[in-house]
């Protein structure tokens, strides 16, 4: 039996800073087919906070421990399971619960981590890199894809998208508020400043002269809708996040029935793909980390007791890098 442990938990839905608390938790029960993973480090992602608010309350059970991503070491398995798994460093994916000292997870959802991948790299190897890889692989092979636009271009996932697109010979354009000096940077062929009054005109001009074939949107609201409207006839619009907290305009589907609109959700792919497909995708992500294509910036590492400081940093200074929790 494992010793009791601590975690960040919500007993009711509401603003994360109001409802999340750190408390002692009962010992983890290790059933057949499961493993107890001693967490090393877990990042704070926007997708961790949304269920806390109650946005997905129909599929979120209280009490709820956030944390869809992180790395740990298998500390205990059921007596009837393979005991050689103990001590193996893994990504316990497929469910929330990373913001605690010990997460219980099905063995089949524990992805082994190669020895040359650091804890920090491993902890951030799941949600953003795998999402970027799957979206690019799903769409850049479509006929006539030459130019792609990505919004929230200062984010970690957007930078990975930019690198992956350019690797495949796709012209990559980033939309970003206040991009600052230094030009487009290594990820982008061009950057449009969405804090500028005329950014829509710049996007429209690109649409008229450069044919925008493919767009990746994680903002929603007006910015995402404008981006979709700028696509060429028959273009592909991939919507994978809602940083604005507001949905795309419903009129988009009426105004642009010609578009292929992909409402991408990593969870849907991970839970429908075969285990070998998931492991193969992670293998490619680990290669991207080795090549420096995936290089997640870290702005702070904090203990669980400082989780509210970490949430505030992740919300107000997201462009500075990820905040990691060390249980």
C-alpha positions in Angstrom: 0.0 0.0 0.0 1.3 3.4 -0.9 1.6 6.2 1.6 -0.9 9.0 1.4 -0.1 11.8 -0.9 -1.2 15.3 -1.8 -2.9 16.8 -4.8 -4.6 19.9 -6.3 -8.3 19.3 -6.2 -11.6 20.9 -7.0 -14.7 19.9 -5.0 -17.0 22.2 -7.0 -16.9 24.0 -10.3 -15.9 27.6 -10.6 -13.0 29.9 -11.2 -9.8 27.8 -10.8 -8.2 30.3 -8.4 -11.3 30.2 -6.2 -12.1 26.4 -6.2 -8.7 24.7 -6.4 -7.0 23.7 -3.2 -4.1 21.5 -2.1 -4.9 18.8 0.3 -3.9 15.4 1.5 -5.4 12.5 -0.4 -6.1 8.9 0.6 -3.7 6.1 -0.5 -4.0 5.2 -4.2 -5.6 1.9 -4.8 -3.7 -0.1 -7.4 -6.1 -2.5 -9.1 -5.4 -5.1 -11.7 -4.1 -3.6 -14.9 -3.2 -0.3 -13.3 0.0 1.4 -12.0 0.7 4.0 -9.4 2.9 6.6 -11.0 5.0 8.9 -8.7 4.7 12.2 -10.6 8.0 14.1 -11.2 6.7 17.2 -12.9 3.4 18.4 -14.6 2.8 21.5 -16.6 -0.1 23.9 -16.3 -2.1 24.0 -19.6 -5.3 25.9 -20.6 -6.9 22.5 -21.1 -6.3 21.7 -17.5 -8.3 24.7 -16.2 -11.3 24.5 -18.5 -12.9 21.4 -16.8 -12.5 23.1 -13.4 -14.8 25.9 -14.5 -17.6 23.5 -15.3 -17.5 24.0 -19.0 -17.5 20.2 -19.5 -19.4 19.3 -16.4 -21.4 16.6 -18.2 -18.1 14.6 -18.6 -16.2 15.9 -15.5 -16.6 14.1 -12.2 -16.1 15.9 -8.9 -13.9 15.9 -7.0 -11.6 16.7 -9.9 -7.8 16.7 -10.0 -6.4 18.6 -13.1 -3.3 17.8 -15.1 -3.6 16.0 -18.4 0.1 16.0 -19.0 3.3 15.1 -17.0 6.0 12.6 -16.4 6.5 10.2 -13.5 8.0 6.9 -12.4 5.9 3.7 -11.9 6.1 3.1 -8.2 3.8 0.2 -7.8 1.8 -2.2 -10.0 -0.8 -4.8 -9.1 0.8 -8.1 -7.7 -0.5 -9.9 -10.8 1.1 -7.5 -13.2 4.6 -7.3 -14.7 6.8 -6.2 -11.8 9.6 -5.2 -14.2 7.5 -2.1 -14.9 8.4 -0.7 -11.5 10.9 2.1 -11.8 10.1 2.9 -15.4 9.8 6.5 -16.4 6.5 7.1 -18.2 3.9 9.6 -19.4 0.6 8.5 -17.8 -1.8 9.8 -20.4 -5.5 9.4 -21.2 -6.9 11.1 -18.1 -6.5 14.0 -15.8 -4.8 13.8 -12.4 -1.3 14.9 -13.0 -1.4 17.6 -10.3 -0.8 15.2 -7.5 2.1 13.3 -6.0 0.9 9.8 -7.2 -1.4 9.2 -10.2 -3.1 5.9 -10.7 -3.4 5.0 -14.4 -4.0 2.0 -16.5 -0.7 0.4 -17.5 -1.7 0.5 -21.1 -1.9 4.3 -20.9 1.7 4.6 -19.6 4.0 5.7 -22.4 7.7 4.8 -21.8 10.1 7.7 -22.0 13.5 7.3 -23.6 16.5 7.8 -21.4 17.9 10.7 -23.4 14.7 12.8 -23.0 14.8 15.0 -19.9 12.0 15.2 -17.3 11.1 18.7 -18.5 11.0 17.7 -22.2 9.0 14.6 -21.3 6.5 16.5 -19.2 5.6 18.8 -22.1 5.8 16.1 -24.9 2.2 15.2 -25.0 -0.5 17.8 -25.5 1.1 20.5 -27.7 3.6 18.5 -29.7 1.3 15.6 -30.4 -1.6 18.0 -31.3 0.7 19.9 -33.7 2.1 16.7 -35.3 -1.3 15.1 -35.8 -2.9 18.3 -37.3 0.0 18.8 -39.7 0.2 15.2 -40.8 -3.6 15.1 -41.3 -3.8 18.1 -43.6 -0.5 19.2 -45.3 -0.7 16.3 -47.7 -4.0 17.6 -49.1 -3.7 18.8 -52.8 -2.7 22.4 -53.3 -1.5 23.2 -49.8 1.2 25.8 -50.2 0.5 28.5 -47.6 -0.7 28.1 -44.0 -1.7 30.7 -41.3 -1.5 30.1 -37.6 -2.9 32.4 -34.9 -1.6 32.9 -31.3 1.8 32.6 -33.0 3.7 33.3 -29.8 2.5 30.1 -28.2 4.5 26.9 -27.9 2.2 24.9 -30.0 2.1 27.6 -32.7 5.9 27.6 -32.9 5.9 23.9 -33.3 3.3 24.2 -36.0 5.4 26.8 -37.8 8.5 24.6 -37.7 6.6 21.5 -38.9 5.0 23.4 -41.8 8.3 24.9 -43.0 10.0 21.5 -42.8 7.4 20.3 -45.3 7.9 23.3 -47.6 4.7 25.1 -46.6 4.9 28.9 -46.4 4.0 29.7 -42.7 2.4 32.9 -41.6 1.9 33.7 -38.0 -0.8 36.0 -36.4 0.4 37.4 -33.1 -0.3 40.4 -30.8 2.7 42.7 -30.4 5.3 40.4 -32.0 8.1 42.9 -31.2 11.4 43.4 -33.1 13.4 40.8 -34.8 11.4 40.0 -37.9 9.5 36.9 -38.6 11.8 34.6 -36.7 12.8 31.0 -37.5 9.2 29.7 -37.3 7.5 32.0 -39.7 7.9 33.4 -43.2 5.8 36.4 -42.2 4.1 37.7 -39.0 1.0 39.8 -38.8 0.5 41.9 -35.7 -3.1 41.4 -34.6 -2.8 44.4 -32.2 -2.6 46.6 -35.3 -5.7 48.3 -36.5 -5.2 47.1 -40.0 -4.3 43.5 -39.4 -7.5 42.4 -41.1 -6.5 44.3 -44.2 -3.0 42.7 -44.2 -4.6 39.3 -44.0 -7.1 40.1 -46.7 -4.2 41.3 -48.9 -2.4 38.0 -48.4 -5.6 36.2 -49.2 -5.9 38.0 -52.5 -2.3 37.7 -53.6 -1.0 34.6 -51.9 -3.9 32.2 -51.7 -4.3 31.1 -48.1 -4.9 27.3 -48.2 -4.8 26.2 -44.6 -5.4 27.8 -41.2 -4.9 26.7 -37.6 -7.0 28.5 -35.0 -6.8 28.2 -31.3 -8.5 31.5 -30.5 -12.0 31.4 -31.7 -14.3 34.4 -31.5 -13.8 37.2 -34.1 -10.1 36.5 -34.8 -10.7 32.8 -35.6 -13.8 33.7 -37.7 -11.9 36.4 -39.7 -9.1 33.9 -40.3 -11.5 31.3 -41.6 -13.1 33.8 -43.9 -9.8 34.7 -45.4 -9.2 31.2 -46.7 -9.3 30.4 -50.4 -12.4 28.7 -51.8 -12.2 25.1 -50.7 -9.6 25.9 -48.0 -9.1 23.9 -44.8 -9.8 25.4 -41.4 -8.5 23.6 -38.3 -10.0 24.8 -35.0 -8.3 23.3 -32.0 -8.6 25.7 -29.1 -10.6 28.5 -27.6 -8.2 30.9 -25.9 -10.8 33.7 -26.2 -13.3 31.7 -24.3 -15.9 32.5 -27.0 -16.9 30.3 -29.9 -16.6 30.9 -33.6 -19.4 32.8 -35.2 -22.2 30.4 -36.1 -22.6 32.3 -39.4 -19.2 30.8 -40.5 -20.8 27.5 -41.5 -23.5 29.3 -43.5 -21.2 31.8 -45.1 -18.4 29.4 -46.1 -20.0 26.0 -46.8 -17.0 25.4 -49.2 -14.5 25.1 -46.3 -13.4 21.9 -44.8 -13.7 22.6 -41.0 -11.8 20.3 -38.7 -12.7 20.6 -35.0 -9.6 18.8 -33.8 -9.5 17.3 -30.4 -6.4 15.3 -29.4 -8.4 13.3 -26.9 -10.7 12.0 -29.6 -7.7 10.8 -31.7 -5.8 9.3 -28.7 -8.8 7.3 -27.5 -9.8 6.1 -31.0 -6.3 5.2 -32.3 -4.6 1.9 -31.7 -1.9 1.7 -29.1 0.8 1.1 -31.7 -0.3 4.3 -33.5 -0.1 6.3 -30.3 3.3 4.9 -29.4 4.5 5.6 -33.0 3.3 9.2 -32.8 5.2 9.7 -29.5 8.3 8.2 -31.1 8.1 10.9 -33.7 7.6 13.6 -31.0 10.7 12.4 -29.2 12.6 12.6 -32.4 11.4 16.2 -32.9 12.6 17.0 -29.3 16.0 15.5 -30.2 16.1 17.6 -33.4 15.2 20.8 -31.5 12.0 21.3 -33.4 10.0 20.8 -30.2 11.7 23.0 -27.6 9.2 24.1 -25.0 10.1 27.2 -23.0 9.8 27.0 -19.2 9.2 30.2 -17.2 8.9 28.7 -13.7 8.9 25.5 -11.7 6.8 25.5 -8.5 5.7 23.1 -5.8 2.0 22.2 -5.5 1.5 24.7 -2.7 2.3 27.5 -5.2 -0.2 26.2 -7.8 -2.3 29.5 -7.7 0.8 31.5 -8.4 1.5 29.1 -11.3 -2.0 29.5 -12.7 -1.8 33.3 -12.6 1.6 33.2 -14.4 0.3 30.8 -17.0 -2.7 33.0 -17.6 -1.0 36.4 -17.7 2.4 35.5 -19.1 1.8 32.5 -21.4 4.2 33.8 -24.0 7.0 33.5 -21.4 6.8 29.8 -21.4 5.1 26.9 -19.5 4.8 26.8 -15.7 5.6 23.4 -14.2 4.4 21.9 -11.0 6.7 19.6 -9.0 4.7 17.5 -6.5 
